[in-house]
Amino acid sequence: MNREGIGQDGYFKRLQRGDAAPPPVATLLGGKIGTVDLEAGALTSAYQATESFLNPAGQVQGGMLSAMLDDVTAMLVTATLGEGEACATLNLNVTFLRAAQAGPLQGRATLVRRGRDICNVAGELLQEGRVVASAVATCMIVRGGDSRRAAAA
């Protein structure tokens, strides 16, 4: 990707260097960024579903899986941003394919389209090599340096 702003020293680069703290939700989800390939438009993350994520049936509650998918898809968009830009998820359409248990999960995201203001991203969440949930996300690029605007969107 050779678009203006990509590769600048934005939040994602500072996060990778350890100069910025991860988002609190990523910490809650046990999220750790794995591989990033901006040329291919791909990112992987590892998550840890704890016992506190379980529903009465003993499976990871769907909202927690959705949060993981939101994190991995939005983090891929964030990796393409420059200084003063933030990502806001406009829509997240999640499909649950099988039950997930407490334990490690792997997230992967693929950039389908990165426009000037809107990005389309596909995401998958795997456990033991099997897809447990997938998502299609629409994200907006918020400019102006006020990340609180992105959180309110």
Buried (B, 14 or more C-beta within 10 A) or exposed (E): EEEEBBBBEBBBBEBEEEEEEBBEEBEBBBBEBEEBEBEEBBBBBBBBBEEEBBEEEEBBBBEBBBBBBBBBBBBBBBBBBBEBBBBBBEEBEBEBEEBBBBEEBBBBBBBEEBEEEEBBBBBBBBBEEEBBBBBBBBBBBBBEEEBEEBEEE
